Amino acid sequence: MKKILFLMAIVLAGILQLQAQDGNAKIEALKIAFITKRLNLNADEAQKFWPLYNQYEAEKKQVRQSTIGGVKEMKEDGDFTNAEAEQAITKYIEFKAKDLDITKKYVAEFRKIIPATKIAKLVTAEEHFKKMLTKQAQQGGPKSGNGQGGKPWKQ
C-alpha cells in the first residue's frame, strides 16, 4: 500500500515536470482550446471563466509544489525506512486534502459564472485532457505528416 501511494506521488511529480518544460505554453493553449470546446463557453462566460480558472490552476500548482516537493526529495528507488514512508504518506494525504479544499472553493465560484452542467463537463474535460497528454507522452508525442497520431485535442 505504501509503495502504491509513493508511486502515485512520483507519477504526479513526473506530470508536473512535463508541464514545466518548454512545451508548457503549447500545452496550456491546447488545454484552453480543449476545455472551451468541451464546455461550449459563450463569449461572456469565457471572459469571466478563464481568469477564475487561471487562479484555480495557480493555487493548485502552488499546493502541488509545496506539498509534493517534500516527497520528491525522498529516495527514488522506493527503498524507504518506515519513517520515510510515513512521511511520504502524510505529505500525499496533505496534498489531496488541500487539493480538495481548493476544488470546493472554486466550484462555488464557478457556479456564479456557469451552470452545473458545464462544471461537470469541466471535471471530465480536465481528466480527459490529462489522459490524452499521458497517452501522447507514452507514444513519444504527437506524430505528424504520416496520418498517425496528430492533434490530441481533436480526439
DRENDO-647384 format. One record per residue (C-alpha): residue number from 1; y, z, x. Coordinates in Angstrom, 2 decimals, decimal comma. Layout:
<segus>
SEGU resi      yy      zz      xx
SEGU  NUM       Y       Z       X
...
</segus>
This chain:
<segus>
SEGU resi      yy      zz      xx
SEGU    1    0,00    0,00    0,00
SEGU    2    2,41    0,90    2,78
SEGU    3    1,72   -2,35    4,60
SEGU    4    2,40   -4,31    1,42
SEGU    5    5,79   -2,62    0,99
SEGU    6    6,62   -3,27    4,62
SEGU    7    5,60   -6,93    4,32
SEGU    8    7,80   -7,27    1,25
SEGU    9   10,73   -5,88    3,22
SEGU   10   10,03   -8,29    6,09
SEGU   11    9,90  -11,27    3,69
SEGU   12   13,21  -10,20    2,19
SEGU   13   14,72   -9,88    5,66
SEGU   14   13,43  -13,36    6,51
SEGU   15   15,08  -14,84    3,45
SEGU   16   18,33  -13,19    4,46
SEGU   17   18,04  -14,71    7,93
SEGU   18   17,65  -18,19    6,39
SEGU   19   20,79  -17,70    4,34
SEGU   20   22,77  -16,65    7,41
SEGU   21   22,15  -19,93    9,25
SEGU   22   24,48  -22,94    9,32
SEGU   23   22,98  -24,36    6,14
SEGU   24   24,34  -21,40    4,20
SEGU   25   27,27  -23,39    2,80
SEGU   26   24,93  -26,17    1,65
SEGU   27   22,55  -23,69    0,08
SEGU   28   25,40  -21,97   -1,73
SEGU   29   26,70  -25,30   -3,04
SEGU   30   23,22  -26,21   -4,25
SEGU   31   22,85  -22,81   -5,88
SEGU   32   26,18  -23,15   -7,70
SEGU   33   25,25  -26,59   -8,99
SEGU   34   21,77  -25,43   -9,98
SEGU   35   22,97  -22,35  -11,87
SEGU   36   25,86  -24,18  -13,54
SEGU   37   23,45  -26,83  -14,80
SEGU   38   20,85  -24,31  -15,96
SEGU   39   23,40  -22,15  -17,77
SEGU   40   25,27  -25,15  -19,16
SEGU   41   28,57  -23,42  -18,49
SEGU   42   31,65  -24,92  -20,07
SEGU   43   34,88  -25,07  -18,07
SEGU   44   36,28  -21,80  -19,45
SEGU   45   33,01  -19,92  -18,86
SEGU   46   32,66  -21,32  -15,35
SEGU   47   36,22  -20,36  -14,45
SEGU   48   35,57  -16,73  -15,44
SEGU   49   31,91  -16,55  -14,41
SEGU   50   31,98  -17,73  -10,78
SEGU   51   34,47  -15,21   -9,36
SEGU   52   32,49  -12,40  -11,02
SEGU   53   29,18  -13,84   -9,84
SEGU   54   30,53  -14,09   -6,29
SEGU   55   31,46  -10,39   -6,43
SEGU   56   27,96   -9,63   -7,69
SEGU   57   26,37  -11,56   -4,84
SEGU   58   28,65   -9,92   -2,27
SEGU   59   27,71   -6,43   -3,47
SEGU   60   24,02   -7,29   -3,43
SEGU   61   24,35   -8,71    0,08
SEGU   62   26,11   -5,58    1,30
SEGU   63   23,31   -3,39   -0,07
SEGU   64   20,63   -5,61    1,48
SEGU   65   22,31   -5,48    4,87
SEGU   66   22,96   -1,76    4,87
SEGU   67   19,64   -0,65    3,39
SEGU   68   17,12   -3,14    4,71
SEGU   69   18,77   -3,25    8,13
SEGU   70   17,02    0,01    8,98
SEGU   71   13,63   -1,46    8,13
SEGU   72   14,18   -4,49   10,38
SEGU   73   14,68   -2,17   13,34
SEGU   74   11,13   -0,89   12,91
SEGU   75    8,13   -2,33   14,70
SEGU   76    7,47   -5,92   13,70
SEGU   77    3,71   -5,68   14,26
SEGU   78    3,38   -3,19   11,40
SEGU   79    1,84   -0,58   13,68
SEGU   80    3,73    2,37   12,22
SEGU   81    3,39    6,02   12,70
SEGU   82    3,15    7,83    9,40
SEGU   83    6,76    9,00    9,75
SEGU   84    7,98    5,44   10,38
SEGU   85    6,03    4,15    7,38
SEGU   86    7,53    6,87    5,19
SEGU   87   11,00    5,89    6,39
SEGU   88   10,34    2,21    5,62
SEGU   89    9,10    3,05    2,14
SEGU   90   12,11    5,26    1,47
SEGU   91   14,50    2,51    2,61
SEGU   92   12,73   -0,05    0,43
SEGU   93   12,92    2,17   -2,67
SEGU   94   16,56    2,96   -1,91
SEGU   95   17,31   -0,77   -1,70
SEGU   96   15,55   -1,51   -5,00
SEGU   97   17,39    1,31   -6,81
SEGU   98   20,80    0,18   -5,54
SEGU   99   19,99   -3,44   -6,34
SEGU  100   19,05   -2,50   -9,90
SEGU  101   22,25   -0,49  -10,33
SEGU  102   24,32   -3,49   -9,24
SEGU  103   22,43   -5,77  -11,62
SEGU  104   23,02   -3,40  -14,56
SEGU  105   26,72   -3,18  -13,73
SEGU  106   27,21   -6,92  -13,56
SEGU  107   25,08   -7,78  -16,58
SEGU  108   27,51   -5,65  -18,58
SEGU  109   30,40   -7,63  -17,08
SEGU  110   28,67  -10,99  -17,63
SEGU  111   28,25  -10,09  -21,33
SEGU  112   32,04  -10,17  -21,63
SEGU  113   32,07  -13,80  -20,46
SEGU  114   28,84  -15,48  -21,50
SEGU  115   26,26  -14,89  -24,25
SEGU  116   22,99  -13,04  -23,65
SEGU  117   21,06  -16,31  -23,76
SEGU  118   22,94  -17,54  -20,69
SEGU  119   22,49  -14,23  -18,88
SEGU  120   18,75  -14,53  -19,44
SEGU  121   18,89  -18,08  -18,11
SEGU  122   20,80  -16,80  -15,08
SEGU  123   17,97  -14,45  -14,16
SEGU  124   15,36  -17,19  -14,44
SEGU  125   17,59  -19,72  -12,66
SEGU  126   18,08  -17,38   -9,70
SEGU  127   14,34  -16,77   -9,43
SEGU  128   13,56  -20,47   -9,74
SEGU  129   16,12  -21,34   -7,07
SEGU  130   14,63  -18,76   -4,67
SEGU  131   11,14  -20,16   -5,26
SEGU  132   12,37  -23,68   -4,58
SEGU  133   14,01  -22,56   -1,33
SEGU  134   10,85  -20,80   -0,26
SEGU  135    8,74  -23,84   -1,11
SEGU  136   11,10  -26,14    0,79
SEGU  137   11,03  -23,83    3,81
SEGU  138    7,23  -23,75    3,77
SEGU  139    7,14  -27,54    3,62
SEGU  140    9,57  -27,92    6,50
SEGU  141   12,67  -28,57    4,42
SEGU  142   13,57  -31,42    2,11
SEGU  143   12,24  -34,86    3,02
SEGU  144   14,41  -37,90    2,61
SEGU  145   14,09  -41,62    2,69
SEGU  146   10,36  -41,81    2,01
SEGU  147   10,19  -40,75   -1,61
SEGU  148    8,66  -37,38   -0,82
SEGU  149   10,42  -34,08   -1,22
SEGU  150   14,07  -34,59   -1,85
SEGU  151   16,72  -32,60   -3,59
SEGU  152   15,29  -29,24   -4,67
SEGU  153   17,95  -28,69   -7,31
SEGU  154   16,75  -31,78   -9,24
SEGU  155   13,26  -30,38   -9,90
</segus>
